[in-house]
Amino acid sequence: MTRSLQAVAYTRSSTLESAPDGRRLGLETSRGATPRGVEDHPRFFAGFLTSPQVASAGLLAVADVAGARYYQQQLRSSLDPVVTGNGDRLRFESFSGCGGVYARLDVLAAGLDGGEMGHGTTNVDVNNPLREALSRIGSDDPLHLRVGPDELAVTTLDGPVVEKKVPLPDRWLRGFAEAQVTAAGFDLRAELPAAEAVRFLRSLPRAGTRGSSRGVRWVVPAGNVLRPTTRPVPGAICLPGPERLVALQRVLRHASALRVYGPALTGSAAAASAWEVVLPGMRLTLTLSPEASRGFSGEGGVLDALATDEAAGDAELISVLLAWEPRIDVGDLATASGLPAERVRAALVRLGTSGRVGYDTAEAAYFHRELPYDAERVERHNPRLRAARDLVGAGAVVLDGNLGTVTAQDGHAHRVRDDAGVLSCSCLWWAKYRGGRGPCKHALAVRMVRRGAVSGQAEVLVEGGAR
């Protein structure tokens, strides 16, 4: 697994301090992207939190996920959360070390008071002393929030004084992108009022508790409750690894509702889902991969969008139209770019692979952000995408008719078949996943040729064993 060290540097450590007019929470920022370009320590907000206890608990929940591994827990991993200023809100995001849980706290306009909101994305320091201080907030006395260095630090500090270096695997980056693509296929499946939301979430097992199940569960909405079921009956919602929702426990006493999002189930296979706790002026959402042992990085949802030169050009065009919007309207982008809506959506998927957009299930819309990592590695190091391009580049695919059967011929022949636009393959990958984790390298290579991803490519024949 390819990995590198990610260095994040801050002018100082984030702190929670007492002041004559109340407490002051200073969240220090690292290098990040803004409308003015890349800045070392951008400043996004200076004002008050309307619900300090709730915001503190939500921020701790996001930090919990950043430092957690829900699979192979003996291995530790921690990367500081990402913060985005979207002009009318702050978004705090994190991704678990095992690559299977994505967390986001949206602090909306109603949760913020005073201060001009900036635009941009960077890492924010959440250190252990700060976590301990936030956990002790027991009242809603005034709490001033500063995201980014104060004016004194900007003018007097000479360079970073706090630096962290953490492993950043390609699998982690791909998972961050895939989680957004997966969530874009979700719809609202259930909504529970506060009392029932608390009862349901508190009934779930925690990791390491006696008798807890680390497997997949299913629940069915019944009025204002969720009832367990032993199988995916019509209308059921998949709850994969219920112990992975433990971070929501921090905010339960402040919850006003629980909303659950997921795909329409068509079989018995486990599926991802998103669990959103509605809070005063905020939302905390955890998105779970289909299984605790199965991270988002292998889901393959971005591969088709990465496979064409057309999507690459479209993504470049769409990227210049993004303006750190908290809610990206596909129709508006289609009008502004002159592209049809389906090409705009494909371009947004491609932009998601480099961390330039996220997806908000509550608003069913993408939002603009720029992850502060070398996320272009996602495409370069995606094994199936790289293998498919190697096959095409080697001149090894033969099309039997433009819309008919596609055949691979060698000692391990693979037959790629087109059924109403859905490509299936005779390889072991397809036999195992049946398209549930994206296309195999053979089908992906065929798509590249059919879409003209490689100009001048004539006949090619898909070679090599199954992945």
C-alpha positions as CSV (number, residue, x, y, z in Angstrom):
1,M,0.0,0.0,0.0
2,T,1.5,3.3,-1.1
3,R,1.8,5.9,1.6
4,S,3.6,9.1,2.4
5,L,4.1,11.4,5.4
6,Q,1.7,14.3,5.6
7,A,3.1,17.3,7.4
8,V,0.7,19.8,9.0
9,A,2.2,22.9,10.7
10,Y,0.5,25.4,13.0
11,T,1.6,28.7,14.5
12,R,0.7,27.4,17.9
13,S,-1.5,24.6,19.5
14,S,-5.2,25.1,19.6
15,T,-6.4,26.1,23.1
16,L,-9.5,26.8,25.2
17,E,-8.8,29.8,27.4
18,S,-10.7,31.9,30.0
19,A,-11.2,35.6,29.4
20,P,-13.0,38.4,31.3
21,D,-15.9,38.2,28.8
22,G,-16.1,34.4,28.7
23,R,-14.1,31.6,27.2
24,R,-12.2,31.7,24.0
25,L,-11.7,28.7,21.7
26,G,-8.8,29.2,19.3
27,L,-8.6,26.5,16.6
28,E,-5.3,26.9,14.7
29,T,-5.2,26.2,11.0
30,S,-2.5,24.7,8.8
31,R,-1.7,25.4,5.1
32,G,-4.8,25.4,3.0
33,A,-6.6,26.7,-0.1
34,T,-8.6,30.0,-0.2
35,P,-10.1,32.1,-3.0
36,R,-6.8,34.1,-2.8
37,G,-4.7,31.0,-3.4
38,V,-2.8,28.7,-1.0
39,E,-2.2,30.3,2.4
40,D,-0.1,29.0,5.3
41,H,-2.6,29.7,8.0
42,P,-5.9,31.0,6.7
43,R,-8.5,32.6,9.0
44,F,-12.1,31.6,8.5
45,F,-14.1,32.9,11.4
46,A,-14.0,35.0,14.6
47,G,-17.3,35.2,16.5
48,F,-19.4,33.3,19.0
49,L,-21.0,29.9,19.1
50,T,-24.6,30.0,20.0
51,S,-24.5,26.5,21.6
52,P,-21.0,26.0,23.0
53,Q,-21.7,22.6,24.6
54,V,-23.2,21.2,21.5
55,A,-20.4,22.5,19.3
56,S,-17.8,21.2,21.6
57,A,-19.4,17.7,21.7
58,G,-19.7,17.7,17.9
59,L,-16.1,18.7,17.4
60,L,-15.0,16.0,19.8
61,A,-17.0,13.4,17.9
62,V,-15.3,14.4,14.6
63,A,-11.9,14.1,16.4
64,D,-12.9,10.7,17.7
65,V,-13.4,9.4,14.2
66,A,-10.1,11.0,13.0
67,G,-8.2,9.0,15.7
68,A,-10.1,5.8,15.4
69,R,-9.7,2.4,13.7
70,Y,-12.9,0.4,13.8
71,Y,-11.2,-2.5,12.1
72,Q,-7.7,-3.8,13.2
73,Q,-8.0,-1.6,16.2
74,Q,-4.5,-2.4,17.4
75,L,-3.1,-0.1,14.7
76,R,-3.4,3.6,15.6
77,S,-3.9,6.4,13.2
78,S,-4.8,10.0,13.6
79,L,-5.0,12.9,11.2
80,D,-6.3,16.4,12.3
81,P,-9.8,17.2,11.1
82,V,-10.4,19.3,8.0
83,V,-12.3,22.6,8.3
84,T,-14.0,24.4,5.4
85,G,-15.4,27.9,5.5
86,N,-18.3,28.1,3.0
87,G,-19.4,31.7,3.6
88,D,-22.4,30.8,5.7
89,R,-21.2,27.8,7.7
90,L,-18.2,25.9,9.0
91,R,-17.8,22.2,8.1
92,F,-15.5,20.0,10.1
93,E,-14.6,16.7,8.4
94,S,-12.6,13.6,9.3
95,F,-12.0,10.0,8.1
96,S,-11.2,7.0,10.2
97,G,-7.8,5.4,10.1
98,C,-9.4,2.1,8.8
99,G,-11.0,4.0,5.9
100,G,-14.6,2.9,6.7
101,V,-16.2,5.9,8.6
102,Y,-16.6,9.5,7.4
103,A,-17.6,12.1,9.9
104,R,-18.8,15.7,9.3
105,L,-20.0,18.4,11.7
106,D,-21.8,21.2,9.9
107,V,-22.0,24.4,12.0
108,L,-24.7,26.3,10.3
109,A,-25.5,30.0,10.3
110,A,-27.9,29.5,13.3
111,G,-25.0,28.0,15.3
112,L,-22.7,31.1,14.7
113,D,-23.1,34.6,16.0
114,G,-21.2,37.6,14.6
115,G,-18.0,37.7,12.6
116,E,-17.5,37.5,8.9
117,M,-17.3,34.0,7.5
118,G,-14.3,33.2,5.3
119,H,-13.8,30.7,2.4
120,G,-11.3,27.9,2.1
121,T,-10.2,24.6,3.5
122,T,-7.3,23.5,5.7
123,N,-6.5,21.2,8.6
124,V,-7.3,22.3,12.1
125,D,-5.4,21.3,15.2
126,V,-7.3,19.3,17.8
127,N,-4.8,18.2,20.3
128,N,-5.2,16.1,23.5
129,P,-5.2,19.0,26.0
130,L,-7.8,20.8,23.9
131,R,-9.9,17.6,23.8
132,E,-9.8,17.4,27.6
133,A,-10.8,21.1,28.0
134,L,-13.7,20.7,25.5
135,S,-15.0,17.7,27.3
136,R,-15.3,19.7,30.5
137,I,-17.5,22.4,29.1
138,G,-20.6,22.1,31.2
139,S,-22.6,25.2,30.5
140,D,-23.6,27.5,27.7
141,D,-21.7,30.5,28.9
142,P,-20.5,32.7,26.1
143,L,-17.8,31.0,24.0
144,H,-15.8,32.9,21.4
145,L,-14.6,30.9,18.5
146,R,-11.6,31.8,16.3
147,V,-10.7,29.5,13.4
148,G,-7.3,30.6,12.2
149,P,-4.6,32.7,13.8
150,D,-5.5,35.9,15.7
151,E,-4.3,39.2,14.4
152,L,-1.3,39.3,16.8
153,A,-0.1,35.9,15.6
154,V,-0.3,36.9,12.0
155,T,2.0,39.9,12.5
156,T,4.4,38.6,15.2
157,L,5.0,34.9,14.7
158,D,7.7,33.9,12.3
159,G,6.8,30.6,10.8
160,P,5.2,27.5,12.2
161,V,6.1,26.4,15.7
162,V,4.0,23.2,15.9
163,E,4.4,20.5,13.4
164,K,2.8,17.0,13.1
165,K,3.8,14.3,10.6
166,V,1.4,11.4,10.0
167,P,1.2,8.5,7.5
168,L,-1.2,9.3,4.6
169,P,-1.9,6.1,2.6
170,D,-3.4,6.3,-0.9
171,R,-6.1,4.0,0.3
172,W,-7.2,6.7,2.9
173,L,-7.3,9.4,0.2
174,R,-9.3,7.2,-2.2
175,G,-11.7,6.4,0.6
176,F,-12.3,10.0,1.4
177,A,-13.3,10.5,-2.3
178,E,-15.4,7.3,-2.6
179,A,-17.4,8.2,0.6
180,Q,-18.7,11.3,-1.2
181,V,-19.6,9.4,-4.4
182,T,-21.4,6.8,-2.4
183,A,-23.4,9.3,-0.4
184,A,-24.5,11.0,-3.6
185,G,-26.6,7.9,-4.3
186,F,-28.5,8.1,-0.9
187,D,-32.0,9.2,-0.2
188,L,-33.7,9.9,3.1
189,R,-35.0,6.6,4.5
190,A,-36.1,7.4,8.0
191,E,-36.4,10.2,10.5
192,L,-36.8,9.7,14.3
193,P,-37.8,12.3,16.9
194,A,-35.4,13.1,19.7
195,A,-36.6,10.5,22.3
196,E,-36.7,7.6,19.9
197,A,-33.4,8.6,18.4
198,V,-31.7,8.6,21.8
199,R,-33.3,5.2,22.7
200,F,-32.3,3.6,19.4
201,L,-28.7,4.8,19.4
202,R,-28.1,4.0,23.1
203,S,-29.4,0.4,22.4
204,L,-26.6,-0.2,19.9
205,P,-23.6,-2.3,20.9
206,R,-20.2,-0.7,21.5
207,A,-16.9,-2.1,20.3
208,G,-15.6,-4.6,22.8
209,T,-18.8,-5.0,24.8
210,R,-19.9,-8.5,25.7
211,G,-22.2,-10.0,23.1
212,S,-21.8,-7.1,20.7
213,S,-22.0,-7.9,17.0
214,R,-19.5,-6.5,14.6
215,G,-21.5,-7.7,11.6
216,V,-24.2,-6.2,9.4
217,R,-27.6,-5.4,10.9
218,W,-30.9,-4.4,9.2
219,V,-33.6,-2.1,10.5
220,V,-37.0,-1.2,9.1
221,P,-38.8,2.1,9.7
222,A,-42.1,1.7,11.4
223,G,-43.7,5.1,12.0
224,N,-41.3,7.0,14.2
225,V,-39.2,4.0,15.2
226,L,-36.6,1.7,13.7
227,R,-37.3,-2.0,14.3
228,P,-34.6,-4.7,13.8
229,T,-35.1,-7.3,11.1
230,T,-33.0,-10.5,10.3
231,R,-33.0,-9.9,6.6
232,P,-33.2,-7.0,4.1
233,V,-37.0,-6.9,3.6
234,P,-38.5,-4.2,1.4
235,G,-37.8,-0.7,2.9
236,A,-35.0,-2.0,5.2
237,I,-32.0,0.1,6.0
238,C,-28.5,-1.5,6.3
239,L,-26.7,-0.8,9.6
240,P,-23.2,-2.1,8.9
241,G,-21.1,-2.4,12.0
242,P,-23.4,-0.6,14.5
243,E,-20.6,-0.2,17.0
244,R,-19.1,2.3,14.5
245,L,-21.8,4.9,15.4
246,V,-20.3,5.2,18.9
247,A,-19.1,8.8,18.2
248,L,-22.7,9.9,18.0
249,Q,-23.0,9.2,21.8
250,R,-21.3,12.4,22.5
251,V,-24.1,14.6,21.2
252,L,-27.2,12.5,22.1
253,R,-28.5,14.6,24.9
254,H,-28.6,17.6,22.5
255,A,-30.3,15.7,19.6
256,S,-33.6,16.9,18.2
257,A,-33.9,14.1,15.6
258,L,-32.1,11.3,13.8
259,R,-32.2,11.0,10.0
260,V,-31.0,8.0,8.2
261,Y,-29.9,8.0,4.5
262,G,-29.1,5.1,2.2
263,P,-29.6,3.5,-1.2
264,A,-32.6,1.7,-2.4
265,L,-31.8,-2.0,-1.7
266,T,-32.1,-4.4,-4.5
267,G,-30.7,-7.6,-2.9
268,S,-29.2,-9.0,0.2
269,A,-25.8,-7.4,-0.1
270,A,-24.6,-5.1,2.7
271,A,-24.8,-1.4,1.8
272,A,-23.4,1.9,3.1
273,S,-25.6,4.3,5.0
274,A,-25.4,7.8,6.6
275,W,-26.6,8.6,10.1
276,E,-27.3,12.3,10.9
277,V,-28.1,13.7,14.3
278,V,-29.9,17.1,14.1
279,L,-28.6,19.5,16.7
280,P,-29.3,23.2,17.6
281,G,-27.8,25.1,14.7
282,M,-25.7,22.1,13.6
283,R,-25.7,18.6,12.1
284,L,-23.4,15.7,12.8
285,T,-23.3,13.0,10.2
286,L,-21.5,9.6,10.2
287,T,-21.3,7.7,6.9
288,L,-20.5,4.0,7.2
289,S,-18.9,1.7,4.6
290,P,-20.8,-1.5,3.8
291,E,-18.8,-3.5,6.2
292,A,-16.4,-2.7,9.1
293,S,-13.6,-4.6,7.4
294,R,-14.3,-3.0,4.0
295,G,-13.2,0.6,3.6
296,F,-14.6,3.0,1.0
297,S,-11.4,2.9,-1.0
298,G,-12.3,-0.2,-3.0
299,E,-15.9,0.6,-3.8
300,G,-15.0,1.7,-7.3
301,G,-17.7,4.4,-7.6
302,V,-15.3,7.0,-9.1
303,L,-13.7,4.7,-11.8
304,D,-16.1,5.4,-14.6
305,A,-15.8,9.2,-14.1
306,L,-12.0,8.9,-14.1
307,A,-11.8,6.8,-17.3
308,T,-12.4,9.4,-19.9
309,D,-10.6,12.4,-21.3
310,E,-13.9,14.1,-21.7
311,A,-14.6,14.0,-18.0
312,A,-11.1,15.4,-17.3
313,G,-11.8,18.4,-19.6
314,D,-15.2,18.9,-18.1
315,A,-13.8,18.8,-14.6
316,E,-11.3,21.6,-15.5
317,L,-14.2,23.7,-16.8
318,I,-16.4,23.1,-13.8
319,S,-13.6,23.7,-11.3
320,V,-13.2,27.4,-12.4
321,L,-16.9,27.9,-11.8
322,L,-16.8,26.7,-8.2
323,A,-16.7,29.6,-5.7
324,W,-16.7,27.8,-2.3
325,E,-20.4,27.5,-2.5
326,P,-22.0,25.6,0.4
327,R,-24.5,24.1,-2.0
328,I,-23.6,23.4,-5.6
329,D,-26.5,23.5,-8.0
330,V,-26.0,21.1,-10.9
331,G,-28.5,23.0,-13.1
332,D,-26.8,26.3,-12.5
333,L,-23.4,24.8,-13.4
334,A,-24.9,23.2,-16.5
335,T,-26.2,26.6,-17.6
336,A,-22.9,28.4,-16.8
337,S,-20.7,25.7,-18.5
338,G,-22.9,24.8,-21.5
339,L,-22.6,21.1,-20.5
340,P,-25.5,18.7,-20.0
341,A,-26.4,17.9,-16.4
342,E,-25.0,14.3,-16.7
343,R,-21.6,15.6,-17.7
344,V,-21.6,18.1,-14.9
345,R,-22.3,15.3,-12.4
346,A,-19.5,13.2,-13.9
347,A,-17.2,16.2,-13.6
348,L,-18.2,16.7,-9.9
349,V,-17.4,13.0,-9.3
350,R,-14.0,13.5,-10.8
351,L,-13.4,16.6,-8.8
352,G,-14.3,14.6,-5.7
353,T,-11.4,12.3,-6.3
354,S,-9.0,15.1,-5.7
355,G,-10.9,16.3,-2.7
356,R,-12.4,19.4,-4.4
357,V,-16.0,18.7,-3.6
358,G,-17.9,16.9,-0.9
359,Y,-21.5,15.7,-0.6
360,D,-24.1,16.8,1.9
361,T,-26.9,14.2,2.3
362,A,-29.1,16.6,4.3
363,E,-29.2,19.0,1.4
364,A,-28.8,16.4,-1.4
365,A,-26.1,18.6,-2.9
366,Y,-22.4,18.8,-3.4
367,F,-20.3,21.6,-1.7
368,H,-17.0,23.1,-2.6
369,R,-13.9,22.4,-0.6
370,E,-10.2,21.7,-1.4
371,L,-8.7,19.0,0.7
372,P,-5.2,20.0,2.0
373,Y,-3.5,16.8,0.8
374,D,-1.8,15.7,-2.4
375,A,-5.0,14.1,-3.4
376,E,-4.1,13.9,-7.1
377,R,-2.4,10.7,-6.1
378,V,-5.9,9.1,-5.9
379,E,-6.1,8.8,-9.7
380,R,-2.5,8.0,-10.3
381,H,-2.4,5.2,-7.8
382,N,-5.8,3.6,-8.3
383,P,-4.9,0.0,-9.1
384,R,-7.8,-0.9,-11.3
385,L,-7.7,2.4,-13.2
386,R,-4.0,2.0,-13.8
387,A,-4.4,-1.7,-14.8
388,A,-7.1,-0.8,-17.3
389,R,-5.0,2.0,-18.9
390,D,-2.1,-0.5,-19.2
391,L,-4.4,-2.9,-21.1
392,V,-5.6,-0.2,-23.4
393,G,-2.1,1.2,-23.9
394,A,-0.8,-2.2,-24.7
395,G,-3.2,-2.5,-27.6
396,A,-5.1,-5.4,-26.3
397,V,-8.8,-4.9,-26.6
398,V,-11.1,-6.0,-29.5
399,L,-14.6,-4.8,-29.8
400,D,-17.1,-7.2,-31.3
401,G,-19.5,-4.5,-32.4
402,N,-20.0,-1.2,-30.8
403,L,-22.8,-2.2,-28.5
404,G,-22.5,-6.0,-28.6
405,T,-20.3,-8.5,-26.9
406,V,-16.7,-7.6,-26.0
407,T,-14.3,-10.5,-25.8
408,A,-10.9,-10.8,-24.2
409,Q,-8.7,-13.5,-25.7
410,D,-5.5,-15.0,-24.2
411,G,-4.7,-18.0,-22.1
412,H,-7.1,-16.6,-19.5
413,A,-9.8,-15.3,-21.7
414,H,-12.3,-12.9,-20.2
415,R,-15.6,-12.1,-21.9
416,V,-17.0,-8.7,-21.3
417,R,-20.7,-8.4,-22.2
418,D,-22.9,-5.4,-22.6
419,D,-26.4,-5.7,-21.3
420,A,-28.3,-2.4,-21.8
421,G,-25.2,-0.4,-21.0
422,V,-24.2,-2.5,-18.0
423,L,-20.9,-4.3,-18.6
424,S,-20.4,-7.7,-17.0
425,C,-17.3,-9.8,-17.2
426,S,-16.3,-13.5,-16.9
427,C,-13.3,-12.7,-14.6
428,L,-13.1,-13.6,-10.9
429,W,-13.6,-10.0,-9.8
430,W,-17.0,-9.8,-11.4
431,A,-18.0,-13.3,-10.2
432,K,-17.2,-12.2,-6.6
433,Y,-18.7,-8.7,-6.5
434,R,-21.2,-8.7,-9.4
435,G,-20.6,-5.0,-10.0
436,G,-21.1,-4.1,-6.4
437,R,-17.7,-2.6,-6.1
438,G,-17.5,-0.9,-9.4
439,P,-16.2,-2.2,-12.7
440,C,-13.3,-4.7,-13.1
441,K,-10.2,-3.6,-14.9
442,H,-11.4,-5.4,-18.1
443,A,-14.8,-3.7,-18.2
444,L,-13.1,-0.4,-17.4
445,A,-10.7,-0.9,-20.3
446,V,-13.6,-1.6,-22.6
447,R,-15.4,1.6,-21.5
448,M,-12.2,3.6,-22.1
449,V,-12.0,2.4,-25.7
450,R,-15.7,2.8,-26.4
451,R,-15.7,6.4,-25.1
452,G,-12.6,7.2,-27.0
453,A,-10.5,7.8,-23.9
454,V,-7.4,6.9,-26.0
455,S,-7.4,8.6,-29.3
456,G,-6.4,6.6,-32.3
457,Q,-6.9,3.3,-30.5
458,A,-8.1,0.7,-33.0
459,E,-8.5,-2.9,-31.9
460,V,-7.4,-4.1,-28.6
461,L,-7.8,-7.3,-26.8
462,V,-8.2,-7.5,-23.0
463,E,-5.3,-9.6,-21.7
464,G,-4.2,-10.8,-18.2
465,G,-5.8,-12.5,-15.3
466,A,-8.6,-11.3,-13.1
467,R,-8.0,-8.8,-10.4
